[in-house]
Amino acid sequence: MPRPTVAQLAYGLCTVILSTLAMLLLSQTGSGPAIAVIAVVALALGVLVAMTVPAPKASPATARQASAERNEREPVAP
């Protein structure tokens, strides 16, 4: 599984913070269980956003280099 990029982490973090703040302000709740539910929902939303941000694609030069390295490592059949 590929590691998340900095952009994915930033989008997820901003989503968690802003959605938590918005839900707390809109619900005007003060009870512990309600705050816990809001925090869990915001965290799930942040993970969803972070995983749906498209990962950068390899440039054509990088893809060619990786292909060349793979060809060099493969044994040649007689």
All heavy atoms as TSV, in Angstrom:
chain	resi	resn	atom	element	x	y	z
A	1	MET	N	N	0.843	-1.172	0.000
A	1	MET	CA	C	0.000	0.000	0.000
A	1	MET	C	C	0.892	1.240	0.000
A	1	MET	O	O	1.801	1.354	0.819
A	1	MET	CB	C	-0.891	-0.024	1.239
A	1	MET	CG	C	-1.835	1.121	1.319
A	1	MET	SD	S	-2.988	0.830	2.667
A	1	MET	CE	C	-3.869	2.344	2.572
A	2	PRO	N	N	0.656	2.160	-0.921
A	2	PRO	CA	C	1.504	3.354	-0.994
A	2	PRO	C	C	1.278	4.283	0.184
A	2	PRO	O	O	0.196	4.326	0.774
A	2	PRO	CB	C	1.091	4.014	-2.310
A	2	PRO	CG	C	-0.265	3.494	-2.588
A	2	PRO	CD	C	-0.346	2.124	-1.968
A	3	ARG	N	N	2.316	5.017	0.524
A	3	ARG	CA	C	2.221	5.973	1.620
A	3	ARG	C	C	1.465	7.213	1.151
A	3	ARG	O	O	1.561	7.598	-0.003
A	3	ARG	CB	C	3.606	6.383	2.066
A	3	ARG	CG	C	4.427	5.231	2.575
A	3	ARG	CD	C	5.792	5.705	2.897
A	3	ARG	NE	N	5.975	5.587	4.335
A	3	ARG	CZ	C	7.103	5.767	4.941
A	3	ARG	NH1	N	8.167	6.115	4.268
A	3	ARG	NH2	N	7.200	5.615	6.244
A	4	PRO	N	N	0.730	7.859	2.072
A	4	PRO	CA	C	0.018	9.078	1.679
A	4	PRO	C	C	1.000	10.226	1.424
A	4	PRO	O	O	2.039	10.327	2.072
A	4	PRO	CB	C	-0.882	9.376	2.870
A	4	PRO	CG	C	-0.318	8.612	4.004
A	4	PRO	CD	C	0.437	7.458	3.428
A	5	THR	N	N	0.654	11.069	0.488
A	5	THR	CA	C	1.504	12.216	0.176
A	5	THR	C	C	1.217	13.347	1.161
A	5	THR	O	O	0.262	13.302	1.933
A	5	THR	CB	C	1.232	12.706	-1.256
A	5	THR	OG1	O	-0.122	13.163	-1.320
A	5	THR	CG2	C	1.475	11.615	-2.284
A	6	VAL	N	N	2.042	14.370	1.098
A	6	VAL	CA	C	1.863	15.530	1.966
A	6	VAL	C	C	0.526	16.208	1.670
A	6	VAL	O	O	-0.175	16.647	2.591
A	6	VAL	CB	C	3.048	16.508	1.802
A	6	VAL	CG1	C	2.824	17.770	2.607
A	6	VAL	CG2	C	4.344	15.842	2.201
A	7	ALA	N	N	0.161	16.288	0.412
A	7	ALA	CA	C	-1.111	16.907	0.047
A	7	ALA	C	C	-2.283	16.127	0.630
A	7	ALA	O	O	-3.245	16.717	1.133
A	7	ALA	CB	C	-1.244	17.002	-1.467
A	8	GLN	N	N	-2.222	14.798	0.563
A	8	GLN	CA	C	-3.294	13.985	1.122
A	8	GLN	C	C	-3.410	14.197	2.629
A	8	GLN	O	O	-4.515	14.326	3.159
A	8	GLN	CB	C	-3.053	12.506	0.824
A	8	GLN	CG	C	-3.265	12.149	-0.629
A	8	GLN	CD	C	-2.870	10.729	-0.930
A	8	GLN	OE1	O	-1.799	10.279	-0.528
A	8	GLN	NE2	N	-3.730	10.021	-1.635
A	9	LEU	N	N	-2.277	14.237	3.316
A	9	LEU	CA	C	-2.301	14.466	4.758
A	9	LEU	C	C	-2.854	15.849	5.095
A	9	LEU	O	O	-3.630	16.011	6.040
A	9	LEU	CB	C	-0.902	14.300	5.342
A	9	LEU	CG	C	-0.335	12.879	5.322
A	9	LEU	CD1	C	1.111	12.873	5.803
A	9	LEU	CD2	C	-1.179	11.947	6.148
A	10	ALA	N	N	-2.462	16.848	4.315
A	10	ALA	CA	C	-2.932	18.215	4.569
A	10	ALA	C	C	-4.432	18.334	4.347
A	10	ALA	O	O	-5.148	18.931	5.165
A	10	ALA	CB	C	-2.183	19.197	3.673
A	11	TYR	N	N	-4.938	17.761	3.249
A	11	TYR	CA	C	-6.376	17.801	2.987
A	11	TYR	C	C	-7.150	17.079	4.085
A	11	TYR	O	O	-8.192	17.545	4.542
A	11	TYR	CB	C	-6.711	17.178	1.635
A	11	TYR	CG	C	-6.501	18.088	0.456
A	11	TYR	CD1	C	-5.678	17.717	-0.590
A	11	TYR	CD2	C	-7.137	19.315	0.380
A	11	TYR	CE1	C	-5.478	18.550	-1.678
A	11	TYR	CE2	C	-6.948	20.160	-0.698
A	11	TYR	CZ	C	-6.117	19.759	-1.727
A	11	TYR	OH	O	-5.928	20.587	-2.792
A	12	GLY	N	N	-6.663	15.921	4.494
A	12	GLY	CA	C	-7.336	15.170	5.549
A	12	GLY	C	C	-7.341	15.914	6.871
A	12	GLY	O	O	-8.360	15.972	7.564
A	13	LEU	N	N	-6.209	16.505	7.231
A	13	LEU	CA	C	-6.109	17.257	8.479
A	13	LEU	C	C	-7.037	18.467	8.477
A	13	LEU	O	O	-7.759	18.703	9.453
A	13	LEU	CB	C	-4.667	17.703	8.711
A	13	LEU	CG	C	-4.406	18.535	9.962
A	13	LEU	CD1	C	-4.672	17.699	11.197
A	13	LEU	CD2	C	-2.992	19.054	9.955
A	14	CYS	N	N	-7.033	19.207	7.396
A	14	CYS	CA	C	-7.923	20.379	7.300
A	14	CYS	C	C	-9.385	19.959	7.363
A	14	CYS	O	O	-10.212	20.633	7.990
A	14	CYS	CB	C	-7.655	21.149	6.014
A	14	CYS	SG	S	-6.066	21.995	6.026
A	15	THR	N	N	-9.720	18.843	6.739
A	15	THR	CA	C	-11.092	18.352	6.764
A	15	THR	C	C	-11.513	17.994	8.183
A	15	THR	O	O	-12.615	18.338	8.615
A	15	THR	CB	C	-11.250	17.121	5.847
A	15	THR	OG1	O	-10.885	17.499	4.524
A	15	THR	CG2	C	-12.665	16.591	5.867
A	16	VAL	N	N	-10.633	17.315	8.912
A	16	VAL	CA	C	-10.961	16.931	10.283
A	16	VAL	C	C	-11.183	18.168	11.146
A	16	VAL	O	O	-12.187	18.273	11.865
A	16	VAL	CB	C	-9.854	16.044	10.883
A	16	VAL	CG1	C	-10.054	15.851	12.381
A	16	VAL	CG2	C	-9.817	14.698	10.187
A	17	ILE	N	N	-10.277	19.123	11.071
A	17	ILE	CA	C	-10.373	20.317	11.914
A	17	ILE	C	C	-11.610	21.142	11.572
A	17	ILE	O	O	-12.393	21.502	12.458
A	17	ILE	CB	C	-9.094	21.164	11.792
A	17	ILE	CG1	C	-7.924	20.408	12.403
A	17	ILE	CG2	C	-9.263	22.522	12.456
A	17	ILE	CD1	C	-6.569	21.033	12.135
A	18	LEU	N	N	-11.788	21.418	10.287
A	18	LEU	CA	C	-12.908	22.276	9.899
A	18	LEU	C	C	-14.263	21.601	10.084
A	18	LEU	O	O	-15.230	22.245	10.511
A	18	LEU	CB	C	-12.734	22.739	8.454
A	18	LEU	CG	C	-11.534	23.670	8.217
A	18	LEU	CD1	C	-11.392	23.986	6.738
A	18	LEU	CD2	C	-11.660	24.937	9.032
A	19	SER	N	N	-14.352	20.313	9.795
A	19	SER	CA	C	-15.637	19.636	9.971
A	19	SER	C	C	-15.979	19.474	11.452
A	19	SER	O	O	-17.153	19.588	11.839
A	19	SER	CB	C	-15.648	18.285	9.265
A	19	SER	OG	O	-14.677	17.426	9.810
A	20	THR	N	N	-14.986	19.238	12.292
A	20	THR	CA	C	-15.243	19.166	13.735
A	20	THR	C	C	-15.752	20.500	14.249
A	20	THR	O	O	-16.753	20.566	14.986
A	20	THR	CB	C	-13.973	18.773	14.498
A	20	THR	OG1	O	-13.494	17.527	14.010
A	20	THR	CG2	C	-14.241	18.656	15.992
A	21	LEU	N	N	-15.075	21.562	13.876
A	21	LEU	CA	C	-15.483	22.894	14.310
A	21	LEU	C	C	-16.897	23.217	13.821
A	21	LEU	O	O	-17.733	23.693	14.593
A	21	LEU	CB	C	-14.485	23.933	13.790
A	21	LEU	CG	C	-14.722	25.373	14.210
A	21	LEU	CD1	C	-14.630	25.511	15.716
A	21	LEU	CD2	C	-13.722	26.289	13.532
A	22	ALA	N	N	-17.178	22.942	12.561
A	22	ALA	CA	C	-18.497	23.241	12.000
A	22	ALA	C	C	-19.600	22.431	12.687
A	22	ALA	O	O	-20.651	22.977	13.045
A	22	ALA	CB	C	-18.505	22.959	10.503
A	23	MET	N	N	-19.350	21.134	12.891
A	23	MET	CA	C	-20.388	20.309	13.523
A	23	MET	C	C	-20.618	20.710	14.980
A	23	MET	O	O	-21.748	20.694	15.452
A	23	MET	CB	C	-20.017	18.830	13.416
A	23	MET	CG	C	-20.207	18.262	12.025
A	23	MET	SD	S	-20.000	16.471	11.944
A	23	MET	CE	C	-18.219	16.338	11.868
A	24	LEU	N	N	-19.548	21.067	15.683
A	24	LEU	CA	C	-19.723	21.502	17.071
A	24	LEU	C	C	-20.491	22.818	17.152
A	24	LEU	O	O	-21.335	22.993	18.028
A	24	LEU	CB	C	-18.364	21.631	17.765
A	24	LEU	CG	C	-17.679	20.319	18.148
A	24	LEU	CD1	C	-16.266	20.596	18.651
A	24	LEU	CD2	C	-18.484	19.563	19.181
A	25	LEU	N	N	-20.184	23.732	16.246
A	25	LEU	CA	C	-20.891	25.016	16.259
A	25	LEU	C	C	-22.351	24.869	15.843
A	25	LEU	O	O	-23.230	25.527	16.398
A	25	LEU	CB	C	-20.185	26.022	15.353
A	25	LEU	CG	C	-18.832	26.533	15.860
A	25	LEU	CD1	C	-18.157	27.389	14.793
A	25	LEU	CD2	C	-18.993	27.304	17.152
A	26	LEU	N	N	-22.603	24.025	14.857
A	26	LEU	CA	C	-23.980	23.856	14.380
A	26	LEU	C	C	-24.846	23.060	15.349
A	26	LEU	O	O	-26.040	23.328	15.487
A	26	LEU	CB	C	-23.991	23.188	13.003
A	26	LEU	CG	C	-23.448	24.051	11.857
A	26	LEU	CD1	C	-23.346	23.224	10.590
A	26	LEU	CD2	C	-24.339	25.255	11.644
A	27	SER	N	N	-24.252	22.078	16.020
A	27	SER	CA	C	-25.053	21.249	16.928
A	27	SER	C	C	-25.241	21.898	18.288
A	27	SER	O	O	-26.184	21.558	19.001
A	27	SER	CB	C	-24.399	19.881	17.104
A	27	SER	OG	O	-23.184	20.016	17.815
A	28	GLN	N	N	-24.359	22.785	18.671
A	28	GLN	CA	C	-24.399	23.474	19.965
A	28	GLN	C	C	-24.546	22.479	21.117
A	28	GLN	O	O	-25.299	22.694	22.055
A	28	GLN	CB	C	-25.523	24.506	19.996
A	28	GLN	CG	C	-25.343	25.610	18.998
A	28	GLN	CD	C	-26.488	26.607	19.031
A	28	GLN	OE1	O	-27.486	26.412	19.702
A	28	GLN	NE2	N	-26.318	27.688	18.296
A	29	THR	N	N	-23.819	21.385	21.026
A	29	THR	CA	C	-23.890	20.354	22.049
A	29	THR	C	C	-22.839	20.591	23.124
A	29	THR	O	O	-21.823	21.238	22.882
A	29	THR	CB	C	-23.719	18.958	21.436
A	29	THR	OG1	O	-23.952	17.988	22.434
A	29	THR	CG2	C	-22.332	18.754	20.881
A	30	GLY	N	N	-23.090	20.052	24.285
A	30	GLY	CA	C	-22.149	20.174	25.377
A	30	GLY	C	C	-21.917	18.844	26.066
A	30	GLY	O	O	-21.096	18.746	26.973
A	31	SER	N	N	-22.617	17.812	25.640
A	31	SER	CA	C	-22.475	16.510	26.287
A	31	SER	C	C	-21.269	15.758	25.726
A	31	SER	O	O	-20.926	15.870	24.547
A	31	SER	CB	C	-23.741	15.683	26.097
A	31	SER	OG	O	-23.921	15.353	24.751
A	32	GLY	N	N	-20.654	14.985	26.570
A	32	GLY	CA	C	-19.465	14.224	26.185
A	32	GLY	C	C	-19.702	13.220	25.072
A	32	GLY	O	O	-18.926	13.157	24.112
A	33	PRO	N	N	-20.752	12.395	25.171
A	33	PRO	CA	C	-20.982	11.415	24.107
A	33	PRO	C	C	-21.233	12.056	22.738
A	33	PRO	O	O	-20.761	11.554	21.715
A	33	PRO	CB	C	-22.220	10.647	24.577
A	33	PRO	CG	C	-22.222	10.809	26.057
A	33	PRO	CD	C	-21.652	12.160	26.320
A	34	ALA	N	N	-21.939	13.160	22.700
A	34	ALA	CA	C	-22.202	13.830	21.426
A	34	ALA	C	C	-20.907	14.381	20.830
A	34	ALA	O	O	-20.683	14.301	19.614
A	34	ALA	CB	C	-23.215	14.948	21.609
A	35	ILE	N	N	-20.047	14.918	21.667
A	35	ILE	CA	C	-18.761	15.431	21.189
A	35	ILE	C	C	-17.900	14.290	20.670
A	35	ILE	O	O	-17.218	14.422	19.647
A	35	ILE	CB	C	-18.054	16.224	22.309
A	35	ILE	CG1	C	-18.838	17.506	22.610
A	35	ILE	CG2	C	-16.616	16.552	21.916
A	35	ILE	CD1	C	-18.337	18.273	23.802
A	36	ALA	N	N	-17.943	13.149	21.343
A	36	ALA	CA	C	-17.181	11.982	20.892
A	36	ALA	C	C	-17.679	11.496	19.533
A	36	ALA	O	O	-16.880	11.151	18.653
A	36	ALA	CB	C	-17.272	10.862	21.922
A	37	VAL	N	N	-18.984	11.478	19.340
A	37	VAL	CA	C	-19.555	11.057	18.049
A	37	VAL	C	C	-19.129	12.023	16.949
A	37	VAL	O	O	-18.737	11.598	15.852
A	37	VAL	CB	C	-21.099	10.952	18.133
A	37	VAL	CG1	C	-21.721	10.821	16.758
A	37	VAL	CG2	C	-21.490	9.794	19.024
A	38	ILE	N	N	-19.161	13.308	17.238
A	38	ILE	CA	C	-18.749	14.314	16.257
A	38	ILE	C	C	-17.277	14.133	15.901
A	38	ILE	O	O	-16.899	14.209	14.728
A	38	ILE	CB	C	-19.045	15.733	16.780
A	38	ILE	CG1	C	-20.546	15.988	16.764
A	38	ILE	CG2	C	-18.303	16.789	15.965
A	38	ILE	CD1	C	-20.964	17.276	17.423
A	39	ALA	N	N	-16.442	13.867	16.896
A	39	ALA	CA	C	-15.010	13.673	16.645
A	39	ALA	C	C	-14.758	12.443	15.774
A	39	ALA	O	O	-13.939	12.483	14.848
A	39	ALA	CB	C	-14.255	13.549	17.966
A	40	VAL	N	N	-15.473	11.360	16.041
A	40	VAL	CA	C	-15.296	10.132	15.249
A	40	VAL	C	C	-15.775	10.350	13.814
A	40	VAL	O	O	-15.117	9.921	12.854
A	40	VAL	CB	C	-16.039	8.953	15.917
A	40	VAL	CG1	C	-16.108	7.747	14.991
A	40	VAL	CG2	C	-15.358	8.581	17.226
A	41	VAL	N	N	-16.902	11.020	13.649
A	41	VAL	CA	C	-17.422	11.290	12.302
A	41	VAL	C	C	-16.453	12.189	11.529
A	41	VAL	O	O	-16.177	11.957	10.349
A	41	VAL	CB	C	-18.834	11.918	12.378
A	41	VAL	CG1	C	-19.271	12.453	11.027
A	41	VAL	CG2	C	-19.824	10.899	12.899
A	42	ALA	N	N	-15.905	13.200	12.199
A	42	ALA	CA	C	-14.953	14.101	11.541
A	42	ALA	C	C	-13.683	13.351	11.146
A	42	ALA	O	O	-13.131	13.577	10.067
A	42	ALA	CB	C	-14.620	15.270	12.449
A	43	LEU	N	N	-13.213	12.456	12.005
A	43	LEU	CA	C	-12.024	11.674	11.681
A	43	LEU	C	C	-12.272	10.762	10.481
A	43	LEU	O	O	-11.431	10.655	9.583
A	43	LEU	CB	C	-11.601	10.858	12.891
A	43	LEU	CG	C	-10.312	10.068	12.761
A	43	LEU	CD1	C	-9.137	11.009	12.506
A	43	LEU	CD2	C	-10.067	9.253	14.004
A	44	ALA	N	N	-13.433	10.113	10.457
A	44	ALA	CA	C	-13.768	9.252	9.316
A	44	ALA	C	C	-13.863	10.065	8.027
A	44	ALA	O	O	-13.387	9.630	6.966
A	44	ALA	CB	C	-15.084	8.532	9.588
A	45	LEU	N	N	-14.445	11.258	8.114
A	45	LEU	CA	C	-14.540	12.126	6.943
A	45	LEU	C	C	-13.148	12.560	6.470
A	45	LEU	O	O	-12.875	12.598	5.270
A	45	LEU	CB	C	-15.403	13.336	7.270
A	45	LEU	CG	C	-15.713	14.306	6.137
A	45	LEU	CD1	C	-16.479	13.595	5.034
A	45	LEU	CD2	C	-16.510	15.484	6.661
A	46	GLY	N	N	-12.264	12.861	7.410
A	46	GLY	CA	C	-10.898	13.246	7.053
A	46	GLY	C	C	-10.144	12.122	6.363
A	46	GLY	O	O	-9.419	12.348	5.391
A	47	VAL	N	N	-10.313	10.896	6.852
A	47	VAL	CA	C	-9.659	9.749	6.212
A	47	VAL	C	C	-10.224	9.543	4.812
A	47	VAL	O	O	-9.471	9.282	3.857
A	47	VAL	CB	C	-9.833	8.473	7.067
A	47	VAL	CG1	C	-9.409	7.229	6.304
A	47	VAL	CG2	C	-9.042	8.602	8.359
A	48	LEU	N	N	-11.531	9.677	4.665
A	48	LEU	CA	C	-12.163	9.530	3.348
A	48	LEU	C	C	-11.615	10.560	2.363
A	48	LEU	O	O	-11.261	10.223	1.224
A	48	LEU	CB	C	-13.674	9.657	3.471
A	48	LEU	CG	C	-14.462	9.588	2.171
A	48	LEU	CD1	C	-14.409	8.169	1.615
A	48	LEU	CD2	C	-15.890	10.015	2.390
A	49	VAL	N	N	-11.515	11.805	2.799
A	49	VAL	CA	C	-10.999	12.864	1.925
A	49	VAL	C	C	-9.541	12.601	1.580
A	49	VAL	O	O	-9.115	12.728	0.426
A	49	VAL	CB	C	-11.180	14.248	2.579
A	49	VAL	CG1	C	-10.381	15.313	1.854
A	49	VAL	CG2	C	-12.646	14.613	2.621
A	50	ALA	N	N	-8.752	12.208	2.559
A	50	ALA	CA	C	-7.325	11.966	2.313
A	50	ALA	C	C	-7.110	10.823	1.329
A	50	ALA	O	O	-6.188	10.871	0.503
A	50	ALA	CB	C	-6.611	11.663	3.621
A	51	MET	N	N	-7.945	9.808	1.385
A	51	MET	CA	C	-7.761	8.668	0.491
A	51	MET	C	C	-8.320	8.915	-0.905
A	51	MET	O	O	-7.949	8.218	-1.846
A	51	MET	CB	C	-8.422	7.412	1.082
A	51	MET	CG	C	-7.734	6.904	2.329
A	51	MET	SD	S	-6.041	6.377	2.002
A	51	MET	CE	C	-5.102	7.584	2.882
A	52	THR	N	N	-9.203	9.898	-1.057
A	52	THR	CA	C	-9.763	10.165	-2.382
A	52	THR	C	C	-8.996	11.243	-3.136
A	52	THR	O	O	-9.243	11.418	-4.333
A	52	THR	CB	C	-11.240	10.581	-2.295
A	52	THR	OG1	O	-11.358	11.709	-1.429
A	52	THR	CG2	C	-12.097	9.446	-1.774
A	53	VAL	N	N	-8.070	11.931	-2.483
A	53	VAL	CA	C	-7.222	12.892	-3.198
A	53	VAL	C	C	-6.324	12.084	-4.117
A	53	VAL	O	O	-5.659	11.151	-3.671
A	53	VAL	CB	C	-6.374	13.732	-2.209
A	53	VAL	CG1	C	-5.357	14.579	-2.941
A	53	VAL	CG2	C	-7.257	14.594	-1.349
A	54	PRO	N	N	-6.301	12.394	-5.403
A	54	PRO	CA	C	-5.508	11.583	-6.324
A	54	PRO	C	C	-4.017	11.684	-6.028
A	54	PRO	O	O	-3.487	12.760	-5.776
A	54	PRO	CB	C	-5.829	12.155	-7.708
A	54	PRO	CG	C	-6.411	13.497	-7.447
A	54	PRO	CD	C	-6.983	13.488	-6.072
A	55	ALA	N	N	-3.355	10.535	-6.043
A	55	ALA	CA	C	-1.907	10.489	-5.846
A	55	ALA	C	C	-1.228	10.939	-7.138
A	55	ALA	O	O	-1.750	10.716	-8.236
A	55	ALA	CB	C	-1.466	9.078	-5.488
A	56	PRO	N	N	-0.080	11.571	-7.036
A	56	PRO	CA	C	0.609	12.019	-8.246
A	56	PRO	C	C	1.062	10.825	-9.083
A	56	PRO	O	O	1.501	9.809	-8.558
A	56	PRO	CB	C	1.797	12.816	-7.718
A	56	PRO	CG	C	2.010	12.321	-6.335
A	56	PRO	CD	C	0.669	11.899	-5.838
A	57	LYS	N	N	0.917	10.963	-10.376
A	57	LYS	CA	C	1.342	9.910	-11.296
A	57	LYS	C	C	2.842	10.057	-11.577
A	57	LYS	O	O	3.392	11.144	-11.522
A	57	LYS	CB	C	0.570	10.027	-12.611
A	57	LYS	CG	C	-0.926	9.991	-12.438
A	57	LYS	CD	C	-1.456	8.653	-12.813
A	57	LYS	CE	C	-2.945	8.643	-12.891
A	57	LYS	NZ	N	-3.652	8.553	-11.670
A	58	ALA	N	N	3.468	8.940	-11.881
A	58	ALA	CA	C	4.889	8.974	-12.219
A	58	ALA	C	C	5.062	9.665	-13.568
A	58	ALA	O	O	4.274	9.468	-14.493
A	58	ALA	CB	C	5.448	7.562	-12.277
A	59	SER	N	N	6.077	10.487	-13.674
A	59	SER	CA	C	6.339	11.165	-14.939
A	59	SER	C	C	6.816	10.147	-15.971
A	59	SER	O	O	7.326	9.086	-15.620
A	59	SER	CB	C	7.392	12.253	-14.743
A	59	SER	OG	O	8.636	11.665	-14.433
A	60	PRO	N	N	6.671	10.442	-17.256
A	60	PRO	CA	C	7.113	9.496	-18.288
A	60	PRO	C	C	8.593	9.140	-18.161
A	60	PRO	O	O	8.978	8.008	-18.382
A	60	PRO	CB	C	6.825	10.222	-19.599
A	60	PRO	CG	C	5.750	11.194	-19.263
A	60	PRO	CD	C	5.988	11.585	-17.832
A	61	ALA	N	N	9.418	10.106	-17.780
A	61	ALA	CA	C	10.854	9.830	-17.632
A	61	ALA	C	C	11.090	8.842	-16.495
A	61	ALA	O	O	11.904	7.919	-16.612
A	61	ALA	CB	C	11.615	11.121	-17.387
A	62	THR	N	N	10.377	9.001	-15.403
A	62	THR	CA	C	10.525	8.091	-14.273
A	62	THR	C	C	10.036	6.703	-14.637
A	62	THR	O	O	10.640	5.702	-14.259
A	62	THR	CB	C	9.748	8.622	-13.062
A	62	THR	OG1	O	10.148	9.964	-12.801
A	62	THR	CG2	C	9.985	7.785	-11.836
A	63	ALA	N	N	8.937	6.626	-15.377
A	63	ALA	CA	C	8.401	5.334	-15.795
A	63	ALA	C	C	9.376	4.622	-16.728
A	63	ALA	O	O	9.589	3.414	-16.610
A	63	ALA	CB	C	7.057	5.515	-16.471
A	64	ARG	N	N	9.990	5.371	-17.648
A	64	ARG	CA	C	10.973	4.759	-18.554
A	64	ARG	C	C	12.178	4.262	-17.776
A	64	ARG	O	O	12.709	3.188	-18.047
A	64	ARG	CB	C	11.415	5.766	-19.613
A	64	ARG	CG	C	10.447	5.920	-20.762
A	64	ARG	CD	C	11.080	6.707	-21.893
A	64	ARG	NE	N	11.513	8.041	-21.463
A	64	ARG	CZ	C	10.816	9.158	-21.634
A	64	ARG	NH1	N	9.650	9.112	-22.241
A	64	ARG	NH2	N	11.273	10.307	-21.219
A	65	GLN	N	N	12.632	5.038	-16.799
A	65	GLN	CA	C	13.792	4.648	-16.007
A	65	GLN	C	C	13.480	3.373	-15.211
A	65	GLN	O	O	14.302	2.461	-15.159
A	65	GLN	CB	C	14.185	5.777	-15.061
A	65	GLN	CG	C	15.413	5.463	-14.235
A	65	GLN	CD	C	15.742	6.600	-13.274
A	65	GLN	OE1	O	14.978	7.538	-13.133
A	65	GLN	NE2	N	16.880	6.502	-12.631
A	66	ALA	N	N	12.300	3.292	-14.618
A	66	ALA	CA	C	11.922	2.106	-13.856
A	66	ALA	C	C	11.826	0.896	-14.779
A	66	ALA	O	O	12.240	-0.208	-14.416
A	66	ALA	CB	C	10.600	2.336	-13.143
A	67	SER	N	N	11.305	1.100	-15.978
A	67	SER	CA	C	11.204	0.013	-16.943
A	67	SER	C	C	12.588	-0.464	-17.367
A	67	SER	O	O	12.836	-1.667	-17.480
A	67	SER	CB	C	10.409	0.471	-18.163
A	67	SER	OG	O	10.379	-0.539	-19.137
A	68	ALA	N	N	13.502	0.469	-17.592
A	68	ALA	CA	C	14.863	0.103	-17.977
A	68	ALA	C	C	15.559	-0.664	-16.863
A	68	ALA	O	O	16.273	-1.635	-17.112
A	68	ALA	CB	C	15.661	1.358	-18.337
A	69	GLU	N	N	15.343	-0.253	-15.618
A	69	GLU	CA	C	15.952	-0.956	-14.496
A	69	GLU	C	C	15.399	-2.365	-14.373
A	69	GLU	O	O	16.136	-3.306	-14.087
A	69	GLU	CB	C	15.709	-0.181	-13.199
A	69	GLU	CG	C	16.515	1.092	-13.099
A	69	GLU	CD	C	16.160	1.901	-11.866
A	69	GLU	OE1	O	15.292	1.456	-11.074
A	69	GLU	OE2	O	16.743	2.985	-11.700
A	70	ARG	N	N	14.094	-2.540	-14.608
A	70	ARG	CA	C	13.500	-3.866	-14.555
A	70	ARG	C	C	14.085	-4.754	-15.651
A	70	ARG	O	O	14.357	-5.922	-15.436
A	70	ARG	CB	C	11.986	-3.774	-14.721
A	70	ARG	CG	C	11.250	-3.953	-13.427
A	70	ARG	CD	C	9.756	-3.987	-13.621
A	70	ARG	NE	N	9.262	-2.599	-13.605
A	70	ARG	CZ	C	8.596	-2.019	-14.571
A	70	ARG	NH1	N	8.294	-2.680	-15.652
A	70	ARG	NH2	N	8.218	-0.767	-14.479
A	71	ASN	N	N	14.279	-4.200	-16.859
A	71	ASN	CA	C	14.835	-4.974	-17.965
A	71	ASN	C	C	16.262	-5.374	-17.694
A	71	ASN	O	O	16.702	-6.445	-18.121
A	71	ASN	CB	C	14.745	-4.187	-19.270
A	71	ASN	CG	C	13.304	-4.053	-19.739
A	71	ASN	OD1	O	12.443	-4.826	-19.349
A	71	ASN	ND2	N	13.050	-3.047	-20.563
A	72	GLU	N	N	17.031	-4.551	-17.010
A	72	GLU	CA	C	18.419	-4.874	-16.709
A	72	GLU	C	C	18.502	-6.006	-15.700
A	72	GLU	O	O	19.413	-6.820	-15.755
A	72	GLU	CB	C	19.146	-3.642	-16.159
A	72	GLU	CG	C	19.409	-2.581	-17.186
A	72	GLU	CD	C	20.010	-1.329	-16.553
A	72	GLU	OE1	O	20.260	-1.332	-15.341
A	72	GLU	OE2	O	20.229	-0.353	-17.293
A	73	ARG	N	N	17.564	-6.084	-14.777
A	73	ARG	CA	C	17.604	-7.109	-13.732
A	73	ARG	C	C	17.089	-8.457	-14.209
A	73	ARG	O	O	17.428	-9.481	-13.620
A	73	ARG	CB	C	16.791	-6.654	-12.525
A	73	ARG	CG	C	17.501	-5.593	-11.725
A	73	ARG	CD	C	16.706	-5.251	-10.500
A	73	ARG	NE	N	15.848	-4.114	-10.875
A	73	ARG	CZ	C	14.717	-3.810	-10.311
A	73	ARG	NH1	N	14.242	-4.525	-9.345
A	73	ARG	NH2	N	14.018	-2.768	-10.699
A	74	GLU	N	N	16.299	-8.493	-15.247
A	74	GLU	CA	C	15.737	-9.758	-15.732
A	74	GLU	C	C	16.825	-10.553	-16.442
A	74	GLU	O	O	17.577	-10.032	-17.247
A	74	GLU	CB	C	14.573	-9.499	-16.677
A	74	GLU	CG	C	13.363	-8.897	-16.006
A	74	GLU	CD	C	12.227	-8.611	-16.980
A	74	GLU	OE1	O	12.366	-8.971	-18.167
A	74	GLU	OE2	O	11.227	-8.052	-16.530
A	75	PRO	N	N	16.908	-11.858	-16.145
A	75	PRO	CA	C	17.908	-12.678	-16.821
A	75	PRO	C	C	17.552	-12.876	-18.307
A	75	PRO	O	O	16.385	-12.928	-18.666
A	75	PRO	CB	C	17.853	-14.018	-16.064
A	75	PRO	CG	C	16.516	-14.040	-15.426
A	75	PRO	CD	C	16.136	-12.605	-15.170
A	76	VAL	N	N	18.546	-12.943	-19.099
A	76	VAL	CA	C	18.350	-13.132	-20.537
A	76	VAL	C	C	18.298	-14.615	-20.834
A	76	VAL	O	O	19.177	-15.381	-20.426
A	76	VAL	CB	C	19.505	-12.464	-21.334
A	76	VAL	CG1	C	19.338	-12.725	-22.812
A	76	VAL	CG2	C	19.568	-10.998	-21.009
A	77	ALA	N	N	17.280	-15.074	-21.552
A	77	ALA	CA	C	17.151	-16.488	-21.916
A	77	ALA	C	C	18.121	-16.827	-23.032
A	77	ALA	O	O	18.301	-16.048	-23.969
A	77	ALA	CB	C	15.722	-16.777	-22.343
A	78	PRO	N	N	18.779	-17.990	-22.946
A	78	PRO	CA	C	19.746	-18.378	-24.007
A	78	PRO	C	C	19.083	-18.751	-25.301
A	78	PRO	O	O	18.024	-19.037	-25.508
A	78	PRO	CB	C	20.489	-19.565	-23.427
A	78	PRO	CG	C	19.694	-20.055	-22.274
A	78	PRO	CD	C	18.751	-18.943	-21.883
